[in-house]
Amino acid sequence: MVDDYSDEYWMQFAFEQAALASSRQEIPVGAIIVSDNKIIGSGFNTPISLHDPTAHAEIQAIRDACLNIRNYRLPEDAMMYVTLEPCTMCVGALIHARVKRIVFGATESKAGSLVSARQLLNSGYYNHVFEFVGGCMEQQCSHQLSTFFKQRRAQKKVEKQRQVANNQSL
């Protein structure tokens, strides 16, 4: 397969998925899966709204792609674009799904499991490993996350002030 589009081209679609998560008060992480120069799956974080701790963007994109192709394994050329470095759970799912390559935006210092907190693929335990590269649209992805958390902190501060004011008026 010849790559007709750049990593930045595809990451823009994942970035748009992350914006959907943010609009639903979910942490803005988005992911897409590409095969044969087509998006075969997409997803964004939904653990809060679905009451499901496994509903990360990567898992949602894998589920969507596998449903679309009617197979529990991804095509041999499948690549994932995700706005944040995957966690341990998501790396495990990507190994089982047999993804070929991961491109991620921002690193995740606390839970990232490719280059940050853990480097799981360096262990040699797995029967499948995939290529990965980070830093694609890193500034935009990091900004999207930091803006979300800044707004969330401001909202919690306002709620706390309201609560204090309500308690004082009683």
Secondary structure, DSSP 4 states (H G I P E B T S, - for coil): ----S-HHHHHHHHHHHHHHHHHTTS---EEEEEETTEEEEEEE--HHHHT-TT--HHHHHHHHHHHHHTSSS--TT-EEEEEE---HHHHHHHHHHT-SEEEEEE--TTT-SSSSS--GGGSS--S---EEEE-TTHHHHHHHHHHHHHHHHHHHHHHHHHHHHHHHH-
